[in-house]
Amino acid sequence: MTGFARAEGEYAGTTWSWELKSVNGKNLDARCRFPNGFEALDAKVRSALAKNFKRGNFHINLVIDNKHKSVQLQVNEDILQQVIPLATRIGNDLDAVAPSIDGILNLRGVLELVEVEESQDEADTRLGLIEASLKGAIEAMQSMRRDEGTRLAAIAKDQLDDIDNLQKEAAKIAATQPAAIKERFHKQLAELLSDTNTVSEERLAQEIAVLVTKADIREELDRLAAHVAAARELLESGGPCGRRLDFLCQEFNREANTLCSKSSDVALTKIGIELKATIEQLREQIQNVE
């Protein structure tokens, strides 16, 4: 199931944003990207995803911006202690005027802009707000996936209705199969045998029974109806059901293949082909269901 969510936050001059993306996947998988110093969030992100989602490939990205953080000027004492003796020595050698304070401070590297170090309480507060923003992004992702799931459920229900209707049409044709097989068998037998050769009624009944048994698709149709009912129950349950629906699609396909292989009627074969096409459409939709 696809989805996208974004959440932003700000605290003490630091801004951040979470971006969550999800695409279809058989299992739950997450790929995370964090700025330096925030790698410890990886375990919490994966735990939060596992609590809220059952499957899907997730891409999580955290961006931190400290551009507006408080800064202050600071003298680089190491460089200053090198500059003063050097300036004095050069001034003595050249009999020049001693450098002014402004001149020394204007030298590259003597004055530096440094970030104001935050306290541990401030760091903990910021981290807590970042984690709260993640919760908001996950909730937004859930809402988007829930809306998509509602739309997919409506499509899947329509396709299940189509499968159910095809199953019922096949059942009507299947009810006429024994008589049709018997008639066709007698006709073919009459063409093969001459007037002098006859077959006992008992032997005819045995052969016809074998043919009817081989062509009987009632079990397949009963299982199809049961699978349709099970799929409808799963869709109505409201919980994660993608894997179970995927399994039912495999069972749908197995019954449709058996129906086609047993069919000796053009109309029944046509229904079997339509069944397989509809089941494949349903399976494609189920791949998007959590």
C-alpha positions as CSV (number, residue, x, y, z in Angstrom):
1,M,0.0,0.0,0.0
2,T,1.4,3.3,-1.0
3,G,1.5,6.5,1.1
4,F,3.4,9.7,1.9
5,A,3.5,11.8,5.1
6,R,5.5,14.8,6.3
7,A,5.8,16.4,9.7
8,E,7.8,19.4,10.8
9,G,8.9,21.0,14.1
10,E,11.0,23.7,15.6
11,Y,12.7,24.3,19.0
12,A,15.3,26.8,20.1
13,G,16.5,27.7,16.6
14,T,16.6,24.1,15.3
15,T,14.1,23.0,12.7
16,W,13.4,19.5,11.5
17,S,11.2,17.6,9.1
18,W,10.2,13.9,8.8
19,E,9.4,12.4,5.4
20,L,7.8,9.0,5.3
21,K,7.1,7.1,2.0
22,S,5.7,3.6,1.6
23,V,5.3,1.3,-1.4
24,N,3.9,-2.2,-1.7
25,G,5.8,-5.0,-0.1
26,K,5.1,-8.6,1.1
27,N,6.8,-7.9,4.4
28,L,7.6,-4.9,6.6
29,D,10.9,-3.3,5.6
30,A,12.3,0.1,6.5
31,R,15.2,2.2,5.2
32,C,16.1,5.1,7.4
33,R,18.4,8.2,6.9
34,F,19.4,10.3,9.8
35,P,21.8,13.3,10.3
36,N,25.0,12.7,12.2
37,G,24.3,12.4,15.9
38,F,20.7,11.1,15.5
39,E,21.4,7.5,14.6
40,A,20.0,6.4,18.0
41,L,16.5,7.1,16.6
42,D,16.8,4.2,14.2
43,A,15.6,1.6,16.7
44,K,12.7,3.8,17.8
45,V,11.6,4.4,14.3
46,R,11.6,0.7,13.4
47,S,9.7,-0.1,16.6
48,A,7.0,2.5,15.9
49,L,6.6,1.2,12.3
50,A,6.2,-2.4,13.5
51,K,3.5,-1.3,16.0
52,N,1.5,0.5,13.3
53,F,2.0,-1.4,10.1
54,K,2.1,-5.0,9.0
55,R,3.7,-4.8,5.6
56,G,5.2,-2.4,3.1
57,N,8.5,-0.9,2.1
58,F,9.1,2.3,4.0
59,H,11.6,5.1,3.4
60,I,12.1,7.4,6.3
61,N,14.2,10.6,6.1
62,L,14.9,13.1,8.9
63,V,16.4,16.5,8.0
64,I,17.8,18.8,10.7
65,D,18.5,22.5,10.2
66,N,20.5,24.4,12.7
67,K,21.0,27.6,10.7
68,H,18.9,29.7,13.1
69,K,20.6,28.4,16.2
70,S,22.1,31.0,18.5
71,V,25.8,31.7,17.9
72,Q,28.4,33.9,19.6
73,L,31.9,35.3,18.8
74,Q,34.8,33.5,20.4
75,V,38.5,34.2,20.4
76,N,40.6,31.3,19.2
77,E,43.2,31.4,22.0
78,D,45.6,29.1,20.3
79,I,45.9,31.3,17.2
80,L,46.0,34.5,19.3
81,Q,49.0,33.2,21.3
82,Q,50.8,32.6,18.1
83,V,49.9,35.9,16.5
84,I,50.9,38.3,19.3
85,P,54.6,37.2,19.6
86,L,54.9,37.0,15.9
87,A,53.5,40.6,15.4
88,T,55.8,41.9,18.2
89,R,58.9,40.3,16.6
90,I,58.0,41.6,13.1
91,G,57.3,45.1,14.6
92,N,60.7,45.1,16.3
93,D,62.6,43.9,13.2
94,L,60.9,46.5,11.0
95,D,60.7,49.3,13.6
96,A,57.0,49.5,12.8
97,V,54.1,50.6,14.9
98,A,52.7,47.8,17.1
99,P,49.5,46.3,15.7
100,S,46.2,47.5,17.1
101,I,43.6,45.3,18.7
102,D,41.3,45.8,15.7
103,G,44.0,44.7,13.4
104,I,44.7,41.5,15.4
105,L,41.0,40.6,15.7
106,N,40.5,41.1,12.0
107,L,43.1,38.4,11.2
108,R,41.4,35.3,9.8
109,G,40.9,32.6,12.5
110,V,41.4,34.8,15.5
111,L,37.6,35.4,15.9
112,E,35.2,32.5,15.3
113,L,31.5,32.1,15.3
114,V,30.5,29.2,17.4
115,E,27.1,27.7,18.4
116,V,26.0,28.3,21.9
117,E,26.1,24.9,23.6
118,E,22.8,23.7,24.7
119,S,22.2,22.1,28.1
120,Q,21.3,18.5,28.5
121,D,17.7,19.4,29.4
122,E,17.4,21.4,26.1
123,A,18.8,18.5,24.1
124,D,16.4,16.0,25.8
125,T,13.5,18.4,25.1
126,R,14.4,18.7,21.5
127,L,14.8,15.0,21.0
128,G,11.4,14.4,22.6
129,L,9.7,16.9,20.3
130,I,11.4,15.2,17.3
131,E,10.0,11.9,18.4
132,A,6.6,13.4,18.8
133,S,6.8,14.7,15.2
134,L,7.5,11.2,14.1
135,K,4.3,10.0,15.8
136,G,2.4,12.7,13.9
137,A,3.9,11.6,10.6
138,I,3.0,8.0,11.2
139,E,-0.6,9.0,12.1
140,A,-0.8,11.0,8.8
141,M,0.6,7.9,6.9
142,Q,-2.0,5.7,8.6
143,S,-4.8,8.0,7.6
144,M,-3.6,8.1,3.9
145,R,-3.2,4.3,3.8
146,R,-6.6,3.9,5.5
147,D,-8.3,6.1,2.8
148,E,-6.6,4.1,0.1
149,G,-7.7,0.8,1.7
150,T,-11.3,2.0,1.7
151,R,-11.2,2.6,-2.0
152,L,-9.4,-0.7,-2.7
153,A,-11.9,-2.6,-0.5
154,A,-14.8,-1.3,-2.7
155,I,-12.9,-2.5,-5.9
156,A,-12.2,-5.9,-4.4
157,K,-15.8,-6.4,-3.3
158,D,-17.0,-5.7,-6.9
159,Q,-14.4,-8.2,-8.2
160,L,-15.6,-10.8,-5.6
161,D,-19.2,-10.2,-6.8
162,D,-18.0,-10.9,-10.4
163,I,-16.3,-14.1,-9.3
164,D,-19.4,-15.2,-7.4
165,N,-21.6,-14.5,-10.4
166,L,-19.3,-16.5,-12.7
167,Q,-19.3,-19.3,-10.2
168,K,-23.2,-19.4,-10.2
169,E,-23.2,-19.3,-14.1
170,A,-20.8,-22.3,-14.1
171,A,-23.0,-24.1,-11.6
172,K,-26.0,-23.8,-14.0
173,I,-24.1,-25.2,-16.9
174,A,-22.6,-27.9,-14.7
175,A,-26.1,-29.1,-13.8
176,T,-26.7,-29.9,-17.5
177,Q,-23.4,-31.7,-18.0
178,P,-24.5,-35.4,-17.1
179,A,-27.3,-35.4,-19.7
180,A,-25.1,-33.7,-22.3
181,I,-22.2,-36.2,-21.7
182,K,-24.6,-39.1,-22.0
183,E,-26.1,-37.8,-25.2
184,R,-22.7,-37.2,-26.7
185,F,-21.4,-40.6,-25.6
186,H,-24.3,-42.4,-27.3
187,K,-23.9,-40.4,-30.5
188,Q,-20.2,-41.1,-30.7
189,L,-20.7,-44.8,-29.9
190,A,-23.3,-45.1,-32.6
191,E,-20.9,-43.6,-35.1
192,L,-18.2,-46.1,-34.1
193,L,-20.3,-49.3,-34.0
194,S,-22.1,-51.0,-36.8
195,D,-25.6,-52.3,-36.5
196,T,-24.4,-55.8,-35.7
197,N,-22.2,-54.7,-32.7
198,T,-23.9,-53.8,-29.5
199,V,-22.9,-52.8,-26.0
200,S,-24.8,-53.8,-22.9
201,E,-26.7,-51.2,-21.0
202,E,-24.7,-52.0,-17.9
203,R,-21.4,-51.3,-19.6
204,L,-22.8,-48.1,-21.1
205,A,-23.9,-46.9,-17.7
206,Q,-20.4,-47.7,-16.2
207,E,-18.6,-45.7,-19.0
208,I,-21.0,-42.8,-18.7
209,A,-20.6,-42.7,-14.9
210,V,-16.8,-42.5,-15.4
211,L,-17.1,-39.6,-17.8
212,V,-19.5,-37.7,-15.6
213,T,-17.3,-38.2,-12.6
214,K,-14.2,-36.9,-14.4
215,A,-16.2,-33.8,-15.6
216,D,-17.8,-33.1,-12.3
217,I,-16.9,-29.6,-11.1
218,R,-19.3,-29.3,-8.2
219,E,-16.5,-29.6,-5.6
220,E,-14.5,-26.8,-7.3
221,L,-17.6,-24.6,-7.5
222,D,-18.4,-25.2,-3.8
223,R,-14.8,-24.3,-2.8
224,L,-15.0,-21.1,-5.0
225,A,-18.2,-20.1,-3.2
226,A,-16.5,-20.8,0.2
227,H,-13.4,-18.7,-0.8
228,V,-15.6,-15.8,-1.9
229,A,-17.4,-15.8,1.5
230,A,-14.1,-16.0,3.4
231,A,-12.7,-13.1,1.3
232,R,-15.8,-11.0,2.0
233,E,-15.5,-11.6,5.8
234,L,-11.8,-10.6,5.7
235,L,-12.7,-7.3,3.9
236,E,-15.4,-6.6,6.5
237,S,-13.1,-7.4,9.4
238,G,-11.3,-4.0,9.1
239,G,-7.9,-5.3,10.2
240,P,-4.8,-6.2,8.2
241,C,-5.7,-9.0,5.8
242,G,-3.5,-8.6,2.8
243,R,-1.5,-11.8,3.3
244,R,-4.7,-13.9,3.9
245,L,-6.4,-12.4,0.8
246,D,-3.3,-13.2,-1.2
247,F,-3.5,-16.8,-0.1
248,L,-7.2,-16.9,-1.1
249,C,-6.3,-15.6,-4.5
250,Q,-4.0,-18.6,-5.0
251,E,-6.8,-20.9,-4.0
252,F,-9.2,-19.0,-6.4
253,N,-6.7,-19.6,-9.2
254,R,-6.3,-23.3,-8.4
255,E,-10.0,-23.9,-8.6
256,A,-10.4,-22.0,-11.8
257,N,-7.5,-24.0,-13.4
258,T,-9.2,-27.2,-12.4
259,L,-12.5,-26.1,-13.7
260,C,-10.9,-25.3,-17.1
261,S,-9.1,-28.6,-17.2
262,K,-12.3,-30.6,-16.5
263,S,-14.5,-28.6,-18.8
264,S,-15.9,-30.3,-21.9
265,D,-18.2,-27.5,-22.8
266,V,-17.3,-24.4,-24.7
267,A,-19.5,-22.1,-22.5
268,L,-18.0,-23.6,-19.3
269,T,-14.5,-23.1,-20.6
270,K,-15.3,-19.5,-21.5
271,I,-16.5,-18.9,-17.9
272,G,-13.3,-20.5,-16.6
273,I,-11.2,-18.1,-18.6
274,E,-13.2,-15.1,-17.4
275,L,-12.8,-16.4,-13.9
276,K,-9.0,-16.5,-14.2
277,A,-8.9,-13.0,-15.7
278,T,-11.1,-11.6,-12.8
279,I,-9.0,-13.5,-10.2
280,E,-5.8,-12.0,-11.6
281,Q,-7.3,-8.5,-11.4
282,L,-8.3,-9.2,-7.8
283,R,-4.8,-10.5,-7.0
284,E,-3.2,-7.3,-8.4
285,Q,-5.4,-5.2,-6.1
286,I,-4.7,-7.4,-3.1
287,Q,-1.0,-6.6,-3.5
288,N,-1.8,-3.0,-2.4
289,V,-3.7,-4.2,0.8
290,E,-1.9,-4.3,4.1
